[in-house]
Amino acid sequence: MQNLSPRHVKTEESMRLGVVSGWYSTKVSGTFVSGPHDSEADCLRRIDEINPPPVKKKR
């Protein structure tokens, strides 16, 4: 299981990195996993698709 989090890359940083500005899902190391996404919500949905939350078992 990967620990992914949303990260917004602004125009200045996107030019430096050579990517399109927008929201990206990133690993703890900072590596981009997916993106760019139009919004943080879209990015979070993609993170849930890549790394679904654990299913809680009923007792």
Backbone bond lengths (Angstrom), bond angles and torsions (degrees), N, CA, C in turn:
res aa  C-N    CA-C-N  psi(-1)  N-CA   C-N-CA  omega(-1)  CA-C   N-CA-C  phi
1 M - - - 1.456 - - 1.520 108.64 -
2 Q 1.309 115.51 131.64 1.460 121.13 178.92 1.520 109.86 -94.48
3 N 1.314 115.98 145.69 1.452 121.06 172.32 1.518 107.11 -93.85
4 L 1.329 117.96 101.75 1.462 121.87 -178.22 1.515 109.82 -108.10
5 S 1.330 115.32 147.27 1.454 119.39 177.22 1.529 109.17 -141.14
6 P 1.345 116.87 154.24 1.465 120.35 178.74 1.526 110.49 -78.37
7 R 1.317 115.77 146.35 1.466 120.76 178.24 1.516 108.84 -144.86
8 H 1.334 116.16 130.57 1.457 120.17 178.20 1.522 109.49 -93.51
9 V 1.337 115.60 127.78 1.463 121.78 177.98 1.523 107.08 -106.88
10 K 1.341 115.57 114.74 1.466 121.07 -179.07 1.526 110.43 -80.85
11 T 1.323 116.29 170.48 1.456 122.80 -174.36 1.523 113.37 -55.67
12 E 1.341 117.72 -46.73 1.474 120.12 -177.94 1.522 110.86 -60.27
13 E 1.327 116.06 -45.80 1.461 120.56 -178.96 1.522 110.93 -69.52
14 S 1.337 116.67 -36.38 1.462 119.32 -178.90 1.528 110.70 -64.85
15 M 1.326 116.92 -37.00 1.460 120.22 178.01 1.531 110.04 -65.90
16 R 1.319 116.80 -40.68 1.463 121.46 179.51 1.532 111.28 -65.83
17 L 1.348 116.18 -39.52 1.462 120.88 -177.79 1.529 113.09 -84.52
18 G 1.327 116.49 -16.05 1.459 120.20 -177.83 1.513 113.21 75.98
19 V 1.334 116.41 33.61 1.466 121.74 177.50 1.522 109.14 -126.92
20 V 1.313 116.42 167.82 1.457 122.69 176.75 1.524 108.51 -78.91
21 S 1.325 117.65 140.47 1.463 119.02 178.16 1.527 109.70 -69.32
22 G 1.320 116.32 148.59 1.458 122.15 -179.11 1.512 109.96 153.60
23 W 1.317 115.51 -167.82 1.458 122.47 -179.44 1.521 109.42 -93.49
24 Y 1.325 116.13 135.99 1.464 122.96 179.36 1.518 109.08 -129.43
25 S 1.335 115.89 145.39 1.462 118.83 169.06 1.522 106.11 -88.27
26 T 1.325 115.31 134.66 1.459 119.94 -175.94 1.523 111.05 -130.24
27 K 1.333 114.35 152.32 1.460 121.29 172.59 1.529 107.67 -78.34
28 V 1.316 117.00 170.66 1.461 122.78 177.35 1.536 109.76 -58.09
29 S 1.320 116.96 -33.78 1.460 122.40 -179.13 1.523 112.85 -70.98
30 G 1.357 116.96 -14.05 1.457 121.16 -178.10 1.512 113.29 100.50
31 T 1.328 117.61 -4.22 1.458 122.06 179.95 1.521 110.16 -68.79
32 F 1.339 116.50 132.28 1.456 121.24 177.20 1.525 109.36 -72.11
33 V 1.337 115.83 135.55 1.456 121.22 178.50 1.522 110.13 -108.17
34 S 1.332 117.52 -41.02 1.461 120.89 177.10 1.516 109.50 -150.00
35 G 1.319 115.53 159.95 1.452 120.63 178.47 1.513 110.37 132.70
36 P 1.306 116.70 174.86 1.456 126.18 6.17 1.530 111.91 -80.67
37 H 1.309 115.27 150.20 1.458 123.00 176.33 1.524 107.93 -112.33
38 D 1.330 116.04 151.88 1.469 121.21 -176.81 1.517 113.48 -69.17
39 S 1.329 116.90 -30.02 1.463 119.83 -176.61 1.528 109.98 -145.71
40 E 1.321 115.35 166.54 1.464 120.09 176.78 1.527 110.05 -63.16
41 A 1.334 116.22 -38.14 1.469 120.29 179.74 1.526 110.94 -61.89
42 D 1.348 117.68 -42.76 1.464 121.16 177.20 1.523 110.51 -62.16
43 C 1.316 116.07 -40.70 1.459 121.67 179.36 1.534 110.40 -63.62
44 L 1.320 117.05 -44.58 1.466 121.37 179.33 1.525 111.33 -63.87
45 R 1.344 117.19 -37.44 1.469 120.40 177.16 1.538 110.13 -62.30
46 R 1.326 115.48 -41.56 1.473 119.67 179.79 1.529 110.54 -66.83
47 I 1.324 116.92 -39.82 1.467 120.37 177.34 1.527 109.65 -59.45
48 D 1.337 117.03 -42.11 1.469 120.82 178.52 1.523 111.90 -64.77
49 E 1.352 117.11 -32.21 1.470 120.21 177.27 1.529 110.53 -70.63
50 I 1.327 116.15 -42.22 1.460 121.22 -178.39 1.522 110.46 -71.48
51 N 1.312 115.37 -41.53 1.455 122.43 -171.41 1.523 109.14 -133.37
52 P 1.348 117.71 76.21 1.465 118.85 -175.58 1.526 112.55 -60.22
53 P 1.327 116.33 144.67 1.465 118.96 177.61 1.526 110.06 -63.72
54 P 1.332 117.36 149.83 1.473 119.82 -179.24 1.531 111.42 -62.95
55 V 1.315 114.90 143.46 1.467 120.95 178.58 1.525 107.77 -82.39
56 K 1.321 115.68 127.69 1.469 119.69 178.26 1.524 108.56 -84.51
57 K 1.308 115.32 130.27 1.458 120.64 -179.63 1.529 109.46 -85.59
58 K 1.335 114.23 137.73 1.458 119.55 176.67 1.515 109.35 -81.91
59 R 1.304 115.40 144.82 1.464 119.65 178.47 1.486 110.38 -111.15
